[in-house]
Amino acid sequence: MDHKAWCRTALEAKGVFRTAWLLDAFDAVDRTAFVPARFWVPEKDGAGRYLLVDRERDEEAWLRAVYDSHRSCITQIDDGAVASTGPARGDFTSSVSAPDIAFEKLCHLELAAGQRVFEVGSGLGFHTALLCERVGSQQVTAKEVDPGLTAAGLANLKRAGYTPAVVCGDGLKGWAQRAPFDRLISTAALRNRIPTAWREQMSDGGIIVTPFGTAYANAGLLKLTLRGGVASGRFVGGCSYMWVRSQRPGRRIGELGEARTTVSALDPGEVMQGTWQQDFVVGLQVPDISFAHRGEGQDRELQLWNEPGTCVTQVRYDAWWEPGAVTVWGPRNLWDEVVGAFTVWCEMGRPDITRFGLTVNAHGQRLWLDNPQHDITNRL
Ligand SMILES: C[S@@+](CC[C@H](N)C(=O)[O-])C[C@H]1O[C@@H](n2cnc3c(N)ncnc32)[C@H](O)[C@@H]1O
């Protein structure tokens, strides 16, 4: 079976080749040249470990996973602390992106021949090669934070005949020496804010496409256009990328002291069982709150915590209406804040993600609904 042809058909069916160059680039770039012989897939075994795919052991399974149109190839766990020798637990920290979302993002980038493009998070180079196909290697600048991945990505690109400028470092700082850029595409997710360097290093009319999220929901795909030093645009859809390395949300919970109990204003089943879009929009209003679920059945609970880990709130799903269903540690009742954010979103008529946008200038960042004049920064 021709796995690449199978992937191509799947991507065509998804409608991600909306301009001709994308299909040409898909055909031209050999994805197998950028995927290591061993990587993990986002699927767990019975022990809760991510499965390893090994080319030497099963070439057919390896090719199937490389050309899965919807799943990424996980190439690094816990910043490289886990060796790719078997199934593993941990946090994904690098991957070769799934073809469907990679091409979807490139559609939004509106990349034209000859433009200068900056990529954040080049990893093993597959996506960088697609950019080179469109604009030529000399127009592509890429930054990867991980030294080992930078070296491996450069070697892959060179072997495949591409010679973009690839440097190891923090992509949030851009790369002033090669600026201005006509396009910027990030393959790592920003949390809460657009970096100043990105805005400052773009040419007028330039476009930025980046995954963007909050600790609450890492789910948005944002497209900004630069005009007169102001970056403005909407969320154009959803995606789920790994966080930019320095912006991973905190997981530590500090000394909390005495707890107090209180009542819940709403059914957590209603607030927490929404779509990713609902979570994303609620998260825009409570950007420093993270959540997780614990327990099963009658013991099922929602746990919320703030970024420095100084406030924790737990909410019981079972008999949520009873006094004492909510337990609060620290000065903030985080459940009240989430309920407040959910209520505001309901009062707005439950707008979907594409009705929200951001405008960023030298003075700060504003969130809006439908158009930049309808500022909801303070309301949220
Ligand atoms: C999802 S991988 C994408 C790799 C590749 N561009 C692709 O699409 O196949 C995200 C990459 O971003 C890198 N990264 C994370 N934070 C970064 C930062 N601040 N600057 C540059 N790269 C970063 C990670 O090391 C990782 O390799």
The ligand as an SDF file (V2000), in Angstrom:
LIG
                    3D

 27 29  0  0  0  0  0  0  0  0999 V2000
    4.9950   20.3940   18.0040 C   0  0  0  0  0  0  0  0  0  0  0  0
    6.7370   20.5530   17.7490 S   0  0  0  0  0  0  0  0  0  0  0  0
    6.7170   21.0410   16.0490 C   0  0  0  0  0  0  0  0  0  0  0  0
    7.9280   20.6140   15.2440 C   0  0  0  0  0  0  0  0  0  0  0  0
    7.8660   20.9110   13.7460 C   0  0  0  0  0  0  0  0  0  0  0  0
    7.8170   22.3320   13.4610 N   0  0  0  0  0  0  0  0  0  0  0  0
    6.6810   20.2650   13.0920 C   0  0  0  0  0  0  0  0  0  0  0  0
    5.6620   20.9380   12.9240 O   0  0  0  0  0  0  0  0  0  0  0  0
    6.7350   19.0890   12.7560 O   0  0  0  0  0  0  0  0  0  0  0  0
    7.0280   22.0760   18.6050 C   0  0  0  0  0  0  0  0  0  0  0  0
    8.4850   22.4470   18.6980 C   0  0  0  0  0  0  0  0  0  0  0  0
    8.5990   23.7520   19.2930 O   0  0  0  0  0  0  0  0  0  0  0  0
    9.7890   23.7960   20.0440 C   0  0  0  0  0  0  0  0  0  0  0  0
    9.7280   24.9280   20.9620 N   0  0  0  0  0  0  0  0  0  0  0  0
    9.0830   25.0280   22.1390 C   0  0  0  0  0  0  0  0  0  0  0  0
    9.2860   26.2350   22.6790 N   0  0  0  0  0  0  0  0  0  0  0  0
   10.0770   26.9240   21.8300 C   0  0  0  0  0  0  0  0  0  0  0  0
   10.6330   28.2350   21.8270 C   0  0  0  0  0  0  0  0  0  0  0  0
   10.4140   29.0800   22.8260 N   0  0  0  0  0  0  0  0  0  0  0  0
   11.3750   28.6050   20.7820 N   0  0  0  0  0  0  0  0  0  0  0  0
   11.6290   27.7570   19.7550 C   0  0  0  0  0  0  0  0  0  0  0  0
   11.1380   26.4980   19.7040 N   0  0  0  0  0  0  0  0  0  0  0  0
   10.3570   26.0990   20.7180 C   0  0  0  0  0  0  0  0  0  0  0  0
    9.8180   22.4240   20.7130 C   0  0  0  0  0  0  0  0  0  0  0  0
   11.1080   22.0900   21.1680 O   0  0  0  0  0  0  0  0  0  0  0  0
    9.3130   21.5210   19.5880 C   0  0  0  0  0  0  0  0  0  0  0  0
   10.3710   20.9850   18.8340 O   0  0  0  0  0  0  0  0  0  0  0  0
  1  2  1  0
  2  3  1  0
  2 10  1  0
  3  4  1  0
  4  5  1  0
  5  6  1  0
  5  7  1  0
  7  8  2  0
  7  9  1  0
 10 11  1  0
 11 12  1  0
 11 26  1  0
 12 13  1  0
 13 14  1  0
 13 24  1  0
 14 15  1  0
 14 23  1  0
 15 16  2  0
 16 17  1  0
 17 18  1  0
 17 23  2  0
 18 19  1  0
 18 20  2  0
 20 21  1  0
 21 22  2  0
 22 23  1  0
 24 25  1  0
 24 26  1  0
 26 27  1  0
M  CHG  2   2   1   9  -1
M  END
$$$$
